[in-house]
């Protein structure tokens, strides 16, 4: 490798672009001799937050070692401090030079404030996670800015305090710390007064046209018959709407923009309406419901399209990052700001993330919860944040995956296997190893040449990570083995009892195709490299620490189709048998493993401990299998 190549990498290591940085670091990891490392390269490396985040994950051992050595040199330490000072003083220049995720946000020199505005009408799902991580990244990593979490609580018929609380809890689980938590309902009076001003200035009007007629007129680019209603009359009606009179309830308020625009979002959108009604029972008249924060104070509520740009401007948001589904409404967003002479906000659209065999519609998610198809919003088969974390996805893996998707506008439908493969890399090096055997048709094996009495030894919990600690492994002349492992044993075949040694199968008792017992002869002189079958086992020790009863759960997709079409009905594609439980016995060490721990059951996979021993049904431990991205 030529020294000139190394020198060329310093600029590449200065970018915060994940994909570019990762490629450079991998090349450095695979082929960089330490003597060719120039100080510009290491200075750029040590001052790059993205690069340091990748290095901290522990997979780039050579780069981490070299970086640590080089950074100890006084000359490089001085350069690092100078570079950090320069970055702080010239953040604007740095961002315009191609940093900041390479999307070139404008006007960052005056500060950056982003916002994450969920509606409290459901639990956060994996699609929301991308938006939350991106807004957090730009506010707290790309810039020394602020993040606002704002609840868009303008639809009392769908919203609950439960959802609001869960969203805050989920943001905490994701490690996202908003600088402020606000509510659109905090601005209801201000929004009402702004709407009054719009009406008075001729920029909005009251409309009592039948909703179906309104919809048809907008589709055909026709003006409402109420469009030229005098401002004074519309203002009086708006007041009746606020009071909730029968006459007022027949109306909505529409912005007067451009009824004949080629952009449907500009065709006089509704900006105020009645929404605090929901059916009590099918076939009966709707009845009013209170807002979960403001109670009965308001009869009418602003629409998201109207409230969002206004509150963004009022709250000091500088950059509104939102999914491309809102792209057609960008012109509308800017129209409100300009018409109302409000402080401008820069918009950036990024593609929402979708996954195969997954639905993210709150309506559909609510349906499977309410009908009992799943056990709740945190059911491991759900795509909600708390559900995927409960299944065993780690926050660092989720964050890494989401930020690697970057804020581009290219819509993609992801395969879950990619996310789970990322997660496997995060947990493999730290998951303690344990052993389990299935209780169904459990096989008892007698070992000739085994210990006269059971005994225990301390062994490492992880073969490659001594820092994880040790566990007690019991050896005895009677062992328990999975039926599936013994089904293909042959007489006089040599097998390997994992973490013990080899044994020879001397006798097999069968009842039809089912193995009912084994006679094994211990052969510790045997070579495990020459055996075909490596078998997990547990010693039977009646006097020692008891084995742990457990339920091992494995989950599948809720959908049978990769992507639901517009006309597809959810019920037609809901899968059956999506949760399978296997009863098992686990080694005695599992008795001290706490809930929410991630472990590996050897030859069975990775599991998250949902309920520790003693806490599950009939005192059992409950373990959820974690997908790894591989075909299993």
matplotlib code that plots the C-alpha trace (Angstrom):
import matplotlib.pyplot as plt

x = [0.0, 1.4, 1.7, -0.2, -3.2, -3.2, -2.9, -5.9, -8.1, -7.9, -10.6, -12.8, -12.5, -13.7, -17.3, -20.1, -21.6, -22.0, -21.7, -18.6, -16.9, -17.6, -16.1, -12.9, -12.6, -13.0, -10.2, -8.0, -8.8, -7.8, -4.7, -3.1, 0.5, 0.9, 4.1, 2.2, -0.4, 0.0, -1.0, -3.7, -5.4, -5.4, -6.5, -9.4, -10.3, -10.2, -12.3, -15.1, -18.1, -19.4, -16.0, -15.5, -19.0, -18.2, -14.8, -16.5, -18.6, -15.4, -15.3, -12.4, -9.6, -6.7, -8.0, -8.9, -5.4, -3.6, -5.9, -5.2, -1.4, -1.2, -3.5, -1.1, 1.6, 1.8, 1.8, -1.4, -3.0, -2.4, -3.9, -6.9, -7.6, -7.1, -9.5, -12.1, -11.9, -12.1, -15.2, -16.9, -16.1, -16.7, -19.6, -21.4, -18.5, -18.0, -21.7, -21.6, -18.5, -20.4, -21.0, -24.3, -25.3, -24.5, -27.9, -26.8, -29.2, -29.3, -29.1, -27.5, -25.1, -27.9, -28.6, -30.5, -33.8, -35.6, -38.9, -40.5, -44.3, -46.1, -49.9, -50.8, -53.2, -51.0, -47.7, -44.5, -43.6, -40.3, -41.2, -41.4, -38.1, -36.3, -37.8, -37.0, -33.4, -32.8, -34.2, -32.1, -29.0, -29.3, -30.1, -27.5, -24.8, -24.5, -25.0, -25.1, -28.8, -32.1, -34.8, -38.5, -40.9, -44.3, -47.5, -49.8, -52.9, -55.6, -57.9, -59.5, -61.6, -58.4, -56.0, -55.4, -53.1, -52.0, -50.5, -48.8, -47.2, -46.0, -44.4, -42.3, -41.4, -40.3, -38.2, -36.5, -35.9, -34.4, -32.0, -33.5, -33.7, -35.8, -34.8, -38.5, -41.8, -44.7, -48.3, -50.2, -53.0, -50.8, -51.5, -55.2, -56.1, -53.3, -54.3, -57.9, -56.9, -54.6, -57.5, -59.7, -57.1, -56.9, -60.7, -60.7, -57.9, -59.9, -57.5, -60.1, -63.9, -66.6, -68.0, -71.1, -71.0, -71.7, -68.3, -68.9, -69.6, -66.5, -64.4, -65.8, -65.4, -61.7, -61.1, -62.6, -60.9, -64.2, -64.7, -66.9, -70.2, -69.3, -65.8, -66.8, -68.7, -68.1, -65.4, -67.7, -70.2, -67.4, -66.1, -69.6, -69.9, -66.4, -67.6, -70.7, -68.4, -66.3, -69.5, -70.7, -74.1, -76.1, -75.6, -71.9, -71.6, -72.6, -69.5, -65.7, -63.1, -61.2, -58.1, -58.6, -55.5, -56.1, -59.1, -57.9, -54.3, -52.7, -51.5, -54.5, -53.0, -53.5, -57.2, -58.6, -57.8, -59.8, -58.0, -60.6, -63.3, -65.3, -63.5, -64.5, -67.2, -66.9, -69.5, -70.6, -72.1, -72.5, -75.7, -76.1, -75.5, -72.0, -71.5, -68.9, -65.7, -63.4, -59.8, -57.5, -55.7, -58.1, -61.3, -64.4, -62.7, -62.9, -65.5, -63.4, -59.8, -57.2, -56.0, -52.4, -51.7, -52.6, -51.2, -47.9, -46.3, -47.7, -46.5, -43.1, -42.5, -43.8, -41.6, -38.4, -38.1, -35.4, -35.5, -38.6, -37.5, -40.5, -41.3, -41.9, -45.6, -45.9, -44.0, -47.1, -48.0, -44.7, -46.1, -49.1, -46.8, -44.9, -48.1, -49.3, -45.9, -45.8, -49.5, -49.3, -45.9, -44.3, -40.7, -39.6, -38.7, -36.6, -38.2, -36.4, -38.2, -36.8, -38.3, -40.3, -39.1, -41.2, -40.5, -41.8, -44.7, -45.3, -48.1, -47.6, -51.1, -52.3, -55.8, -54.6, -52.3, -55.2, -57.4, -55.1, -54.7, -58.4, -59.5, -57.0, -54.9, -51.9, -51.6, -51.0, -49.0, -45.8, -46.5, -43.2, -44.9, -45.8, -43.6, -43.9, -40.7, -41.5, -42.4, -39.2, -37.1, -39.0, -38.2, -34.5, -33.5, -30.9, -31.1, -27.5, -28.3, -31.6, -29.9, -27.0, -29.4, -31.7, -28.9, -27.3, -30.6, -29.7, -32.2, -32.5, -35.7, -35.4, -38.3, -37.3, -39.0, -36.5, -36.1, -36.1, -33.2, -30.8, -31.9, -31.6, -28.2, -27.0, -28.4, -26.6, -23.3, -24.1, -25.1, -22.8, -19.7, -21.5, -24.3, -23.5, -23.8, -26.2, -27.6, -31.2, -32.8, -36.5, -38.7, -40.9, -39.6, -36.5, -33.8, -31.9, -28.4, -26.3, -22.6, -20.2, -16.9, -18.6, -18.0, -18.9, -20.7, -21.8, -19.3, -19.1, -16.5, -16.3, -16.3, -16.3, -19.8, -18.4, -15.6, -14.1, -14.9, -13.6, -14.9, -18.5, -17.5, -17.9, -20.7, -20.9, -21.1, -22.2, -20.9, -22.6, -23.0, -26.6, -27.2, -30.4, -30.4, -32.8, -34.9, -34.0, -30.2, -30.5, -32.9, -30.0, -27.6, -26.0, -24.7, -20.9, -20.9, -18.6, -20.2, -19.1, -20.7, -20.1, -17.9, -17.0, -15.6, -16.4, -18.5, -19.4, -23.0, -23.2, -26.9, -30.1, -33.6, -36.4, -40.2, -40.9, -39.1, -38.8, -35.6, -36.4, -32.9, -29.1, -26.1, -22.9, -19.3, -17.1, -14.1, -12.3, -9.3, -11.4, -10.9, -13.9, -12.8, -13.5, -17.1, -20.1, -22.5, -22.0, -24.6, -25.8, -26.7, -27.4, -26.3, -28.9, -27.9, -30.7, -28.7, -27.3, -28.7, -32.0, -32.4, -34.6, -38.0, -38.5, -40.7, -38.9, -41.0, -40.4, -42.4, -43.2, -44.6, -48.3, -48.7, -48.5, -47.8, -44.7, -46.6, -50.3, -51.8, -54.2, -57.2, -55.9, -57.9, -55.9, -58.0, -57.3, -53.5, -53.2, -51.0, -52.0, -49.7, -47.3, -46.2, -44.7, -43.8, -41.4, -41.0, -37.4, -35.0, -32.1, -28.9, -29.1, -27.2, -30.3, -31.9, -29.8, -30.3, -32.5, -35.3, -34.4, -31.0, -29.9, -28.3, -27.4, -28.7, -26.0, -27.2, -30.6, -30.0, -30.1, -32.8, -34.1, -35.2, -38.7, -39.5, -36.8, -36.9, -39.8, -41.7, -43.3, -46.3, -46.0, -42.6, -41.0, -38.6, -39.9, -37.4, -38.1, -35.9, -34.1, -33.9, -30.4, -31.1, -30.1, -32.5, -33.3]
y = [0.0, 3.3, 6.2, 8.4, 6.2, 6.7, 10.5, 10.5, 9.0, 11.9, 13.9, 10.8, 10.3, 13.8, 13.2, 12.1, 9.9, 6.4, 4.5, 6.3, 6.1, 2.4, 1.6, 3.5, 1.9, -1.6, -0.9, 0.4, -2.6, -5.1, -3.6, -0.7, -1.2, 0.9, 2.5, 4.1, 5.8, 9.5, 12.0, 13.7, 10.3, 9.6, 13.2, 13.0, 9.5, 10.6, 13.7, 12.0, 11.0, 8.5, 6.8, 6.6, 5.1, 2.4, 1.7, 1.4, -1.5, -3.6, -5.2, -3.2, -4.4, -3.2, 0.3, 0.6, -0.5, 1.8, 4.7, 4.4, 4.2, 7.1, 9.3, 9.1, 11.0, 14.7, 16.0, 14.2, 15.2, 18.8, 18.4, 16.7, 19.5, 22.1, 20.2, 20.0, 23.7, 24.5, 22.3, 24.1, 27.6, 26.8, 24.4, 26.3, 26.0, 22.3, 21.5, 23.3, 21.4, 18.1, 17.0, 16.7, 13.4, 15.0, 16.5, 20.1, 21.6, 25.4, 28.1, 25.9, 28.6, 30.2, 27.0, 23.8, 22.8, 19.6, 18.1, 14.7, 15.1, 11.8, 11.6, 9.9, 7.5, 4.4, 3.0, 4.0, 1.5, 0.8, 3.4, 6.1, 4.9, 6.0, 9.5, 9.8, 8.7, 11.0, 14.0, 13.1, 12.7, 16.1, 17.8, 16.2, 14.7, 16.5, 19.8, 21.1, 21.8, 21.0, 18.3, 18.9, 16.0, 17.5, 15.5, 16.3, 15.9, 17.4, 14.3, 13.4, 10.7, 8.6, 9.8, 8.5, 9.3, 5.7, 6.3, 9.6, 7.9, 5.0, 7.2, 9.0, 5.7, 4.3, 7.4, 6.8, 3.1, 4.2, 6.5, 9.6, 12.6, 15.5, 18.9, 19.8, 18.0, 20.1, 19.6, 21.1, 21.5, 24.0, 26.3, 25.8, 29.3, 30.8, 28.7, 29.7, 33.4, 32.9, 31.2, 34.2, 36.4, 34.3, 34.6, 38.3, 38.8, 36.7, 33.7, 31.3, 30.7, 28.7, 25.9, 23.7, 21.9, 18.1, 16.3, 14.1, 17.0, 18.8, 15.8, 15.6, 19.3, 19.1, 16.2, 18.1, 21.4, 23.2, 26.0, 25.6, 27.5, 29.0, 30.2, 33.8, 34.0, 37.4, 37.3, 38.7, 35.9, 33.3, 34.8, 34.6, 31.0, 30.2, 31.5, 29.3, 26.4, 27.2, 27.3, 24.0, 25.2, 23.0, 25.5, 25.6, 21.8, 21.8, 23.8, 23.5, 26.2, 25.9, 27.9, 29.9, 28.9, 27.7, 25.4, 24.6, 23.8, 20.8, 20.0, 18.5, 19.7, 23.3, 23.0, 24.8, 22.3, 22.1, 23.7, 23.5, 20.9, 18.9, 15.7, 15.0, 12.5, 8.7, 5.9, 4.5, 1.4, 0.3, 1.7, 4.4, 8.2, 9.3, 10.9, 13.5, 12.6, 15.0, 15.8, 13.8, 17.0, 19.9, 18.1, 19.9, 23.2, 22.9, 21.7, 22.2, 21.3, 22.5, 20.0, 18.7, 20.5, 23.8, 23.4, 21.8, 24.7, 27.3, 25.5, 24.6, 28.3, 29.4, 26.9, 27.8, 24.7, 25.4, 22.2, 20.0, 16.5, 14.4, 11.5, 11.8, 11.1, 14.8, 16.0, 17.1, 19.2, 21.1, 23.9, 24.1, 24.2, 27.1, 28.9, 29.0, 30.4, 33.0, 34.0, 34.4, 36.1, 33.6, 32.7, 30.3, 26.6, 24.5, 21.2, 18.0, 14.9, 11.4, 8.1, 6.2, 2.7, -0.4, -4.1, -7.2, -9.0, -6.1, -3.5, -0.2, 1.3, 2.3, 1.2, -2.3, -2.5, -1.4, -4.1, -7.0, -5.8, -5.2, -8.5, -10.6, -11.8, -10.6, -10.2, -6.4, -3.6, -5.2, -8.7, -9.8, -10.3, -6.6, -4.0, -1.5, -0.3, -2.0, -5.3, -5.6, -4.7, -7.3, -9.8, -9.2, -6.3, -4.1, -0.3, 0.1, -2.3, -0.6, 2.9, 1.7, 0.1, 3.2, 5.7, 3.6, 4.0, 7.8, 10.6, 9.9, 10.1, 6.6, 4.5, 0.9, -2.2, -3.8, -7.5, -8.0, -10.4, -7.4, -5.8, -9.0, -9.8, -6.3, -7.3, -10.6, -8.8, -6.7, -9.6, -12.5, -11.2, -10.6, -13.2, -15.8, -19.4, -21.7, -25.2, -26.4, -29.7, -30.1, -32.0, -33.6, -37.2, -36.3, -39.0, -40.3, -41.6, -43.7, -43.1, -45.9, -44.6, -41.4, -39.9, -42.1, -39.1, -35.8, -32.9, -29.4, -27.2, -23.5, -22.8, -19.6, -18.3, -17.2, -19.1, -15.9, -13.3, -14.1, -10.8, -12.2, -14.4, -18.1, -20.6, -23.9, -27.0, -30.2, -33.6, -36.9, -40.5, -39.8, -37.1, -35.7, -35.3, -33.9, -36.5, -34.8, -35.3, -39.1, -40.0, -40.6, -42.2, -45.5, -48.3, -47.9, -44.4, -41.9, -38.6, -35.5, -34.3, -30.6, -29.0, -32.5, -34.9, -37.8, -40.8, -44.0, -45.1, -48.7, -49.2, -47.5, -48.3, -47.5, -47.5, -47.4, -44.4, -42.8, -43.2, -44.1, -44.6, -44.6, -46.4, -44.3, -45.1, -42.1, -41.7, -38.6, -39.6, -39.2, -36.4, -34.1, -33.0, -36.4, -36.7, -35.8, -35.2, -32.5, -32.9, -30.6, -32.3, -31.7, -33.8, -35.3, -34.4, -35.2, -33.8, -30.7, -27.4, -28.1, -27.6, -24.7, -25.2, -22.9, -22.0, -21.3, -19.2, -18.6, -16.1, -15.7, -13.0, -11.9, -11.6, -14.3, -11.8, -9.6, -6.4, -5.7, -4.0, -1.1, -3.4, -6.2, -7.0, -7.6, -10.6, -12.4, -12.4, -12.9, -15.9, -18.6, -20.4, -17.5, -18.3, -21.7, -22.7, -25.5, -26.7, -27.2, -27.8, -25.3, -25.5, -24.4, -21.2, -19.8, -19.5, -16.3, -14.7, -11.6, -10.6, -8.7, -10.5, -11.8, -15.3, -18.0, -21.5, -23.6, -25.0, -23.5, -19.8, -16.5, -15.7, -12.8, -13.7, -12.2, -13.6, -14.9, -18.3, -18.3, -15.4, -17.2, -19.6, -22.2, -20.7, -21.3, -19.0, -17.5, -17.1, -15.5, -16.6, -13.8, -14.0, -13.8, -13.0, -16.5, -19.1, -21.3]
z = [0.0, -1.0, 1.5, -0.9, -0.5, 3.2, 2.8, 0.5, 3.3, 5.7, 3.9, 3.7, 7.4, 8.0, 6.7, 9.0, 6.3, 7.7, 4.5, 3.3, 6.7, 7.1, 3.8, 4.6, 8.0, 6.6, 4.1, 6.9, 9.1, 6.4, 5.0, 6.8, 8.2, 11.3, 10.0, 7.1, 9.3, 8.9, 11.6, 9.3, 9.0, 12.7, 13.6, 11.2, 12.7, 16.3, 15.7, 13.8, 15.9, 13.4, 13.0, 16.7, 17.1, 14.6, 16.3, 19.8, 18.5, 18.8, 15.4, 14.0, 16.3, 14.2, 13.7, 17.3, 18.4, 16.0, 16.7, 20.4, 19.9, 17.5, 19.6, 22.5, 20.6, 21.8, 18.2, 17.3, 20.6, 19.8, 16.3, 17.7, 20.2, 17.4, 15.1, 17.8, 18.5, 14.8, 14.4, 17.2, 15.9, 12.2, 12.4, 9.6, 7.2, 8.1, 7.3, 4.0, 3.0, 2.6, 6.2, 8.0, 6.4, 3.0, 2.6, 2.9, 5.3, 4.9, 7.6, 10.2, 11.3, 13.4, 15.3, 14.6, 16.2, 15.0, 16.2, 16.4, 16.3, 16.9, 17.3, 20.6, 18.8, 19.1, 20.2, 18.4, 15.7, 13.8, 11.2, 13.8, 15.2, 12.0, 12.2, 15.9, 15.4, 12.4, 14.2, 17.3, 15.1, 13.4, 16.7, 19.0, 16.9, 13.6, 15.4, 18.9, 18.6, 20.3, 19.8, 20.5, 21.1, 20.3, 20.6, 17.7, 19.9, 17.6, 17.3, 20.6, 19.1, 18.6, 21.2, 24.8, 27.7, 27.5, 24.1, 25.1, 28.1, 26.1, 23.5, 26.1, 27.6, 24.2, 23.4, 26.7, 25.8, 22.5, 24.4, 22.8, 25.2, 23.9, 25.1, 25.4, 25.4, 24.1, 22.9, 20.0, 22.5, 24.3, 21.4, 20.8, 21.8, 19.7, 16.7, 17.1, 17.0, 14.0, 12.2, 13.0, 11.5, 8.4, 8.0, 8.6, 6.0, 3.4, 3.5, 4.9, 4.9, 6.6, 4.5, 5.1, 1.9, 2.3, 2.8, -0.1, -2.4, -1.0, -1.9, -5.4, -6.0, -4.9, -7.2, -10.1, -9.2, -8.6, -6.1, -3.1, -3.4, 0.0, -1.2, -1.6, 1.6, 3.3, 6.0, 8.7, 8.0, 8.2, 11.4, 13.0, 12.0, 13.3, 16.6, 16.5, 15.7, 18.8, 20.9, 19.5, 18.2, 15.9, 13.1, 13.8, 13.7, 10.1, 9.1, 8.8, 8.0, 4.8, 3.7, 0.6, -1.5, -5.0, -5.7, -9.2, -8.4, -10.0, -6.4, -4.5, -1.2, -2.3, -3.2, -0.2, 2.6, 5.8, 8.7, 11.5, 12.1, 14.7, 15.7, 19.3, 18.3, 18.0, 17.8, 21.1, 19.5, 15.9, 14.5, 17.1, 16.8, 17.6, 21.0, 22.0, 23.9, 25.8, 24.8, 27.1, 28.1, 27.6, 28.4, 27.1, 26.6, 22.8, 20.4, 17.3, 16.5, 14.0, 11.4, 11.4, 8.1, 9.6, 13.1, 12.2, 10.2, 12.6, 15.8, 14.1, 13.6, 17.0, 18.8, 17.0, 14.8, 12.2, 10.2, 9.9, 8.8, 7.7, 5.4, 1.7, 2.1, 3.0, 0.0, -1.9, 1.1, 1.3, -0.8, 1.5, 4.5, 3.1, 2.1, 5.7, 6.9, 4.1, 4.4, 8.1, 7.9, 10.3, 10.7, 7.9, 8.5, 6.2, 5.1, 4.3, 3.1, 3.8, 2.7, 5.3, 6.0, 5.4, 6.1, 4.3, 5.8, 8.2, 8.4, 10.2, 9.9, 13.3, 12.3, 11.5, 14.5, 16.7, 15.1, 15.9, 19.5, 20.1, 18.5, 20.6, 17.6, 19.6, 23.4, 23.3, 21.8, 23.1, 21.7, 20.1, 16.7, 16.6, 14.8, 17.7, 19.4, 22.7, 20.9, 18.8, 21.9, 23.9, 21.2, 21.7, 19.4, 21.0, 20.9, 19.6, 16.7, 15.9, 16.0, 13.8, 11.3, 11.1, 10.7, 8.0, 6.0, 5.9, 5.2, 1.5, -0.5, -2.0, -0.7, 0.2, 1.7, 3.9, 4.8, 8.6, 8.2, 7.6, 10.9, 12.8, 11.3, 12.6, 16.0, 16.0, 15.6, 18.7, 20.9, 19.8, 21.7, 24.9, 25.2, 27.9, 26.8, 28.5, 27.8, 27.4, 26.4, 25.3, 27.8, 25.2, 24.7, 26.7, 26.4, 29.5, 28.8, 31.2, 30.8, 31.5, 32.7, 33.9, 37.4, 40.4, 41.9, 40.3, 40.5, 39.2, 37.6, 36.8, 33.1, 31.0, 30.1, 26.7, 24.8, 23.4, 26.1, 29.6, 30.9, 30.8, 33.8, 34.7, 35.3, 37.1, 34.9, 36.4, 35.2, 36.1, 35.0, 33.8, 31.2, 29.5, 25.7, 23.1, 21.2, 17.9, 18.6, 19.4, 16.5, 14.1, 16.5, 15.4, 17.5, 18.2, 16.7, 18.4, 19.3, 21.1, 24.3, 24.0, 26.7, 28.0, 25.5, 23.2, 24.0, 22.1, 21.6, 23.0, 23.1, 21.9, 23.3, 21.0, 21.0, 17.3, 15.9, 19.4, 21.4, 25.0, 26.4, 25.7, 26.9, 26.3, 27.0, 27.8, 25.6, 26.6, 24.5, 21.4, 18.9, 18.7, 15.2, 13.8, 15.1, 13.0, 15.8, 18.5, 21.2, 24.0, 27.3, 30.9, 33.8, 36.1, 39.7, 42.1, 45.1, 43.4, 42.1, 40.3, 36.6, 35.5, 33.8, 30.9, 28.0, 24.8, 22.4, 18.7, 16.7, 13.0, 10.8, 11.2, 7.5, 4.8, 2.0, 1.7, 0.9, 1.3, -1.8, -1.7, -2.1, 0.1, 3.2, 6.3, 7.4, 4.2, 4.8, 8.5, 9.3, 11.8, 14.3, 14.6, 18.1, 19.0, 22.6, 23.5, 27.1, 28.1, 31.0, 31.3, 33.3, 36.9, 36.2, 34.5, 38.0, 38.6, 35.2, 35.3, 33.1, 30.0, 29.8, 26.4, 26.4, 23.9, 24.4, 22.6, 19.3, 19.8, 19.3, 21.0, 23.5, 25.5, 29.0, 29.1, 32.6, 34.9, 36.6, 39.1, 37.4, 34.5, 34.4, 37.2, 38.1, 34.8, 33.0, 29.7, 26.9, 23.5, 20.6, 18.8, 15.0, 13.6, 9.9, 8.9, 7.5, 10.5]

ax = plt.figure().add_subplot(projection="3d")
ax.plot(x, y, z, "-o")
ax.set_aspect("equal")
plt.show()
